[in-house]
Amino acid sequence: MLNTSMEPGDSARNSAGPSGVEYESVSQDYLNQRQLKKGAAGWILLASLGVSYVISGDFAGWNFGLQQGGFGGMLLATVAMGIMYLFMVLSLAEMSASLPTAGGGYSYARRALGPWGGYLTGTAILLEYAIAPAAIAVFIGGYVNSLVGLDGPLVYTVFYAVFVGLHLWGAGEALKIMMGITIIAALAIVVFAVGLIPHFSMENLFNIAVNSEVAGASSFLPEGYMGIWAALPFAMWLFLAVEGVPLAAEESSDPARDMPKGIITAMVILLIFGAVVLFLAPGAAGADAMKDHGAPLVGALQAIYGEDSMMATFVNAVGLAGLIASFFSIIFAYSRQVFALSRAGYLPRFLSVTNKRKVPAMALIIPGVIGFLLSLTGEGDLMITMAVFGATISYALMMLSHIILRVKEPDLERPYKTPGGTLTSGVALVLAVIAFVSTFLVSQEAALWSAVFYGVMVAYFVFFSRHHLVAQAPEEEFEAIAKAEAELKN
């Protein structure tokens, strides 16, 4: 029996469980200091959050996939990753409605795979969300430089300071600002599409020189079959982080209804946006010109209408909102992931203390400082690959969790059920493993640095935090209740 009748600040050690972890009971005061603001987000705000996580990928980054695999390789990679994300979103919609906590994917893996699986999943998600804003900051610097001639540390400092500060103001306020920025960014994509549709030509998609030395090379696949695989991380950039919507579960008005509706709506919008930029930018300006362009949407418009055209300038200025939207929203995501892992004792506990506005201040500030330092490298494409490394590990573990929960807990209340059940999550699982391997093809350096980070975090769990988990954390109590119910049935 857990000791819950304690004075503030006290804790009691419980014996190690079969998974080799030890729990400490904490006072109610501990949990009172770690409360998020309830009811801050309905399904529309959640859908806009899902779009804002990702929309920067439409403005920069995805086009590096053209360099890796040509248009054909990038197209096939995008189809594969679009299926993976759609199927994963349908699976997450079920789990987020059933287990609505701020831990998101970590919470589901904790329930299905135990504390080890939960921590490995949560750490992989954290790797993705801590590094992605740094990559986006580099791309923001490129857009700001084209507008006003400023780039580098000054730009990164200003954006990190301002947007971490806005999140410290409060979740409801931050999400509303985020929604406004996302709408502006979506307008830029609409203007881009209207401007380039009349100038689209199929021939422009296939003007990258063919590498005759590789297997399967053609105008459709200029880098051959392996180009498809190498393009996967950049195809993921068109959808990366939409899985972060469930991290807002504890701030949702009605998670059982709002979570599935919000995340699925976001995914449909992102599929449309991804198709628009993938076809129109290279289809109007040429794939060869777009394959390494720092701002492909702006570059495509400039190629058609001229360097100083009003349309290109508008999309350049307003397109900055797309990068800001993702930068802003992923800051929210990493703070909630850190909050959940810290509250449960997997990470240092001080990171989950919330302020008077129910915001986890240290969970915002400390990863923000780390991300800022990473942005100083200026290696945006390298950091994309590092973020994908963490993301694909978490995807595979989350989809495995969906399958296990369906088998192990068929009677778990599921307000929403995934169409296709475990077949849907199984397909997403296989595609996630394939995408994980692709990171080593693109950059072994990025994969190595990601593995080092992951290894350090796992070592922290092995040698320290697994002996100090918090018994009353929501994810741990879910597990305790499930075990008690199973014992009663037996």
DAWOSUL-V909550 format. One record per residue. N is the residue number from 1. RES is the residue in one small letter. PSI is psi as a letter, one per 40 degrees, with the letter a starting at -180 (* if undefined). Layout:
BEGIN
[[N;RES;PSI] [N;RES;PSI]]
END
This chain:
BEGIN
[[1;m;h] [2;l;i] [3;n;h] [4;t;e] [5;s;g] [6;m;i] [7;e;i] [8;p;h] [9;g;e] [10;d;i] [11;s;i] [12;a;h] [13;r;h] [14;n;i] [15;s;i] [16;a;i] [17;g;a] [18;p;d] [19;s;e] [20;g;e] [21;v;i] [22;e;i] [23;y;i] [24;e;h] [25;s;h] [26;v;i] [27;s;i] [28;q;d] [29;d;d] [30;y;d] [31;l;d] [32;n;d] [33;q;e] [34;r;f] [35;q;h] [36;l;i] [37;k;h] [38;k;i] [39;g;f] [40;a;e] [41;a;h] [42;g;a] [43;w;d] [44;i;d] [45;l;d] [46;l;d] [47;a;d] [48;s;d] [49;l;d] [50;g;d] [51;v;d] [52;s;d] [53;y;d] [54;v;d] [55;i;d] [56;s;d] [57;g;d] [58;d;d] [59;f;d] [60;a;i] [61;g;d] [62;w;d] [63;n;e] [64;f;e] [65;g;d] [66;l;d] [67;q;d] [68;q;d] [69;g;e] [70;g;i] [71;f;d] [72;g;d] [73;g;d] [74;m;d] [75;l;d] [76;l;d] [77;a;d] [78;t;d] [79;v;d] [80;a;d] [81;m;d] [82;g;d] [83;i;d] [84;m;d] [85;y;d] [86;l;d] [87;f;d] [88;m;d] [89;v;d] [90;l;d] [91;s;d] [92;l;d] [93;a;d] [94;e;d] [95;m;d] [96;s;d] [97;a;d] [98;s;d] [99;l;g] [100;p;g] [101;t;i] [102;a;e] [103;g;e] [104;g;b] [105;g;d] [106;y;d] [107;s;d] [108;y;d] [109;a;d] [110;r;d] [111;r;d] [112;a;d] [113;l;e] [114;g;a] [115;p;d] [116;w;d] [117;g;d] [118;g;d] [119;y;d] [120;l;d] [121;t;d] [122;g;d] [123;t;d] [124;a;d] [125;i;d] [126;l;d] [127;l;d] [128;e;d] [129;y;d] [130;a;d] [131;i;d] [132;a;d] [133;p;d] [134;a;d] [135;a;d] [136;i;d] [137;a;d] [138;v;d] [139;f;d] [140;i;d] [141;g;d] [142;g;d] [143;y;d] [144;v;d] [145;n;d] [146;s;d] [147;l;d] [148;v;e] [149;g;e] [150;l;i] [151;d;i] [152;g;a] [153;p;d] [154;l;d] [155;v;d] [156;y;d] [157;t;d] [158;v;d] [159;f;d] [160;y;d] [161;a;d] [162;v;d] [163;f;d] [164;v;d] [165;g;d] [166;l;d] [167;h;d] [168;l;d] [169;w;d] [170;g;i] [171;a;d] [172;g;d] [173;e;d] [174;a;d] [175;l;d] [176;k;d] [177;i;d] [178;m;d] [179;m;d] [180;g;d] [181;i;d] [182;t;d] [183;i;d] [184;i;d] [185;a;d] [186;a;d] [187;l;d] [188;a;d] [189;i;d] [190;v;d] [191;v;d] [192;f;d] [193;a;d] [194;v;d] [195;g;d] [196;l;e] [197;i;d] [198;p;e] [199;h;e] [200;f;h] [201;s;h] [202;m;d] [203;e;d] [204;n;d] [205;l;d] [206;f;f] [207;n;e] [208;i;h] [209;a;h] [210;v;h] [211;n;g] [212;s;e] [213;e;e] [214;v;i] [215;a;h] [216;g;e] [217;a;h] [218;s;i] [219;s;d] [220;f;d] [221;l;g] [222;p;d] [223;e;e] [224;g;a] [225;y;d] [226;m;d] [227;g;d] [228;i;d] [229;w;d] [230;a;d] [231;a;e] [232;l;d] [233;p;d] [234;f;d] [235;a;d] [236;m;d] [237;w;d] [238;l;e] [239;f;e] [240;l;h] [241;a;e] [242;v;d] [243;e;e] [244;g;e] [245;v;d] [246;p;e] [247;l;e] [248;a;e] [249;a;d] [250;e;e] [251;e;e] [252;s;i] [253;s;d] [254;d;g] [255;p;d] [256;a;d] [257;r;d] [258;d;d] [259;m;d] [260;p;d] [261;k;d] [262;g;d] [263;i;d] [264;i;d] [265;t;d] [266;a;d] [267;m;d] [268;v;d] [269;i;d] [270;l;d] [271;l;d] [272;i;d] [273;f;d] [274;g;d] [275;a;d] [276;v;d] [277;v;d] [278;l;d] [279;f;d] [280;l;d] [281;a;d] [282;p;d] [283;g;d] [284;a;d] [285;a;e] [286;g;h] [287;a;d] [288;d;d] [289;a;d] [290;m;e] [291;k;d] [292;d;f] [293;h;h] [294;g;d] [295;a;g] [296;p;d] [297;l;d] [298;v;d] [299;g;d] [300;a;d] [301;l;d] [302;q;d] [303;a;d] [304;i;d] [305;y;e] [306;g;i] [307;e;d] [308;d;e] [309;s;i] [310;m;d] [311;m;d] [312;a;d] [313;t;d] [314;f;d] [315;v;d] [316;n;d] [317;a;d] [318;v;d] [319;g;d] [320;l;d] [321;a;d] [322;g;d] [323;l;d] [324;i;d] [325;a;d] [326;s;d] [327;f;d] [328;f;d] [329;s;d] [330;i;d] [331;i;d] [332;f;d] [333;a;d] [334;y;d] [335;s;d] [336;r;d] [337;q;d] [338;v;d] [339;f;d] [340;a;d] [341;l;d] [342;s;d] [343;r;d] [344;a;e] [345;g;e] [346;y;d] [347;l;i] [348;p;h] [349;r;d] [350;f;e] [351;l;e] [352;s;e] [353;v;h] [354;t;i] [355;n;a] [356;k;d] [357;r;e] [358;k;f] [359;v;h] [360;p;g] [361;a;d] [362;m;d] [363;a;e] [364;l;d] [365;i;d] [366;i;d] [367;p;d] [368;g;d] [369;v;d] [370;i;d] [371;g;d] [372;f;d] [373;l;d] [374;l;d] [375;s;d] [376;l;e] [377;t;d] [378;g;e] [379;e;g] [380;g;d] [381;d;d] [382;l;d] [383;m;d] [384;i;d] [385;t;d] [386;m;d] [387;a;d] [388;v;d] [389;f;d] [390;g;d] [391;a;d] [392;t;d] [393;i;d] [394;s;d] [395;y;d] [396;a;d] [397;l;d] [398;m;d] [399;m;d] [400;l;d] [401;s;d] [402;h;d] [403;i;d] [404;i;d] [405;l;d] [406;r;d] [407;v;d] [408;k;d] [409;e;g] [410;p;d] [411;d;e] [412;l;h] [413;e;h] [414;r;g] [415;p;d] [416;y;h] [417;k;h] [418;t;h] [419;p;h] [420;g;e] [421;g;b] [422;t;e] [423;l;d] [424;t;d] [425;s;d] [426;g;d] [427;v;d] [428;a;d] [429;l;d] [430;v;d] [431;l;d] [432;a;d] [433;v;d] [434;i;d] [435;a;d] [436;f;d] [437;v;d] [438;s;d] [439;t;d] [440;f;d] [441;l;d] [442;v;d] [443;s;h] [444;q;d] [445;e;d] [446;a;d] [447;a;d] [448;l;d] [449;w;d] [450;s;d] [451;a;d] [452;v;d] [453;f;d] [454;y;d] [455;g;d] [456;v;d] [457;m;d] [458;v;d] [459;a;d] [460;y;d] [461;f;d] [462;v;d] [463;f;e] [464;f;c] [465;s;d] [466;r;e] [467;h;e] [468;h;f] [469;l;i] [470;v;h] [471;a;d] [472;q;e] [473;a;i] [474;p;d] [475;e;d] [476;e;d] [477;e;d] [478;f;d] [479;e;d] [480;a;d] [481;i;d] [482;a;d] [483;k;d] [484;a;d] [485;e;d] [486;a;d] [487;e;d] [488;l;d] [489;k;d] [490;n;*]]
END
